[in-house]
Amino acid sequence: MSETLVSRESRPRSELRPSGTSFAGLVGVEVRRLWWRRLTKAVVVAVVLFTGATIYNAYNASSPERLAQQLDEYRTMQEQLPRMVEDCRKQQAMERDRSGDPTIDFGCDQQGQAPTLEQMGLSLPVADSMTAEIAKVSALLFAFLALLLAASFVGAEFSTGSMGTWLTFQPRRVRVATSKLAAAALGGAVLAVLGLVLTNLGARMIAVVNRPGAGLQLPDPPAIGEPLAVLGLRVVALTLGAGLVGAALGLLLRHTAAIIGVVLGFAVVIEGIVVQAFFEGRLQQWSVLKNMEAFVEKGTTYFAETCTDSGCDYASHTITYTHGWVYLLSLVLVIVAAGVVSFRQRDVT
């Protein structure tokens, strides 16, 4: 026979070494493990219940009966404005006569300017506007739930000892850590998408059911200013980042209770006390919550003391959209890097 038989042992060593599970396969395994946790089911139920509650509140607030009552109250206020302005001017004249100061001003002219229907929150129930308003409120809750779920997902593996067992099958720690981070990010994104889809469906149902008659003559709500999908992408990105932070904190702190304690302590002590009380409010530009608000709403404001040559006074300051996303992205990258480095260097039992 002219053909040469090549035995398995004579092949190059690189061909004999098992290739193992691909990274995509590892992420798939982690996603399945994440889904089958009881806390995941509880978080999904929480998202559904919270979204249902917000839809129910929006339904009650935009019912034709409620809008008609508010419109009647608005018209009554307009009818009473001339009398209120007249009473204000009488009191102003009396105070000027009593004090002898003709410069006293009670702001009667400003009181005579009636607010518009839009300023009173009276407008037609439009689906996109309701979806945008509810999504901005829900974004922080979605982010917190994603962080809690991801932190519990990773922290529980250290508490039960399954992380050490898993590393015997997949000893490359950076690969294991990144697969868990990717699964946590996907889980957070799915939570946000679920909440946004339910919100949009509920808002469209409300817009059909609560469509008022032409007799109310309500104005359209203010325009959103951007496609609804763009706002949804920001909410999804925020929740995805929260999932990454939760998983990274799990790699760093290795215990769910410790992670919850750190997060709650940071929210109460740093966000609630230090940021608000120190430096006359100027630390608010570095507040995580304020920057999250700036990212979702494309800019936000805060009040802080500003001093000039004439004195000090509280004034409004702006946190831009760019400041918000750059700050949040930098924070996520730092926490994720710290979690991966800690997991790679420290022993796992």
NORLINGI-V897598 format. One record per residue. RES is the residue in one letter. SS is DSSP state (2 for helix, 1 for strand, 0 for the rest). PSI is psi in whole degrees, 0 to 359 (NA if undefined). Layout:
res = {RES,RES}
ss = {SS,SS}
psi = {PSI,PSI}
//
This chain:
res = {M,S,E,T,L,V,S,R,E,S,R,P,R,S,E,L,R,P,S,G,T,S,F,A,G,L,V,G,V,E,V,R,R,L,W,W,R,R,L,T,K,A,V,V,V,A,V,V,L,F,T,G,A,T,I,Y,N,A,Y,N,A,S,S,P,E,R,L,A,Q,Q,L,D,E,Y,R,T,M,Q,E,Q,L,P,R,M,V,E,D,C,R,K,Q,Q,A,M,E,R,D,R,S,G,D,P,T,I,D,F,G,C,D,Q,Q,G,Q,A,P,T,L,E,Q,M,G,L,S,L,P,V,A,D,S,M,T,A,E,I,A,K,V,S,A,L,L,F,A,F,L,A,L,L,L,A,A,S,F,V,G,A,E,F,S,T,G,S,M,G,T,W,L,T,F,Q,P,R,R,V,R,V,A,T,S,K,L,A,A,A,A,L,G,G,A,V,L,A,V,L,G,L,V,L,T,N,L,G,A,R,M,I,A,V,V,N,R,P,G,A,G,L,Q,L,P,D,P,P,A,I,G,E,P,L,A,V,L,G,L,R,V,V,A,L,T,L,G,A,G,L,V,G,A,A,L,G,L,L,L,R,H,T,A,A,I,I,G,V,V,L,G,F,A,V,V,I,E,G,I,V,V,Q,A,F,F,E,G,R,L,Q,Q,W,S,V,L,K,N,M,E,A,F,V,E,K,G,T,T,Y,F,A,E,T,C,T,D,S,G,C,D,Y,A,S,H,T,I,T,Y,T,H,G,W,V,Y,L,L,S,L,V,L,V,I,V,A,A,G,V,V,S,F,R,Q,R,D,V,T}
ss = {0,0,0,0,0,0,0,2,2,2,0,0,2,2,2,2,0,0,0,0,0,0,2,2,2,2,2,2,2,2,2,2,2,2,2,0,0,2,2,2,2,2,2,2,2,2,2,2,2,2,2,2,2,2,2,2,2,2,2,2,2,0,0,2,2,2,2,2,2,2,2,2,2,2,2,2,2,2,2,2,2,2,2,2,2,2,2,2,2,2,2,2,2,2,2,2,2,2,2,0,0,0,0,0,0,0,0,2,2,2,2,0,0,0,0,0,0,0,0,0,0,0,0,0,0,0,2,2,2,2,2,2,2,2,2,2,2,2,2,2,2,2,2,2,2,2,2,2,2,2,2,2,2,2,2,2,2,2,2,2,0,2,2,2,2,2,2,2,2,0,0,0,2,2,2,2,2,2,2,2,2,2,2,2,2,2,2,2,2,2,2,2,2,2,2,2,2,2,2,2,2,2,2,2,2,2,2,2,2,0,0,0,0,2,2,2,0,0,0,0,0,0,0,0,0,0,0,2,2,2,2,2,2,2,2,2,2,2,2,2,2,2,2,2,2,2,2,2,2,2,2,2,2,0,0,2,2,2,2,2,2,2,2,2,2,2,2,2,2,2,2,2,2,2,2,2,2,2,2,2,2,2,2,2,2,2,0,2,2,2,2,2,2,2,2,2,2,0,0,1,1,1,1,1,1,1,1,1,0,0,1,1,1,1,1,1,1,1,1,0,2,2,2,2,2,2,2,2,2,2,2,2,2,2,2,2,2,2,2,2,2,2,2,2,2,0,0,0,0}
psi = {134,343,144,125,129,118,161,326,340,358,159,147,328,333,337,336,128,138,335,185,137,165,320,322,320,317,319,319,316,323,318,319,323,319,323,4,144,324,327,316,320,321,319,317,321,319,316,315,316,317,319,322,318,322,320,318,319,325,314,319,336,14,148,323,316,317,321,320,315,324,321,318,323,317,324,319,319,322,330,349,313,318,322,321,320,316,321,318,326,315,323,317,320,319,324,318,320,318,342,15,107,355,358,130,119,3,38,327,323,325,337,354,108,139,155,168,322,319,333,359,19,111,168,142,99,136,313,319,319,319,315,318,315,322,321,324,321,343,317,321,316,318,317,317,321,319,315,316,314,320,318,323,315,318,325,330,328,319,322,349,1,341,317,320,320,325,341,334,328,84,350,103,320,321,318,316,315,327,321,322,318,318,319,320,317,319,317,319,320,321,314,317,318,311,319,320,314,321,316,318,317,320,321,326,317,319,330,314,319,26,115,161,165,342,337,330,55,147,163,150,162,145,145,324,356,159,144,328,328,317,318,321,324,320,318,317,321,316,322,315,323,323,319,316,318,315,320,321,327,318,330,314,333,22,130,316,320,321,314,320,318,316,313,320,319,317,320,308,308,303,322,331,300,310,324,324,330,150,34,36,1,345,353,338,344,13,135,315,318,321,327,319,319,324,314,317,8,49,146,174,159,160,132,158,133,128,134,186,332,349,186,142,153,132,162,134,154,137,117,165,318,316,320,309,327,318,312,319,317,319,317,315,319,314,318,316,318,320,316,317,318,317,326,328,324,155,150,124,NA}
//
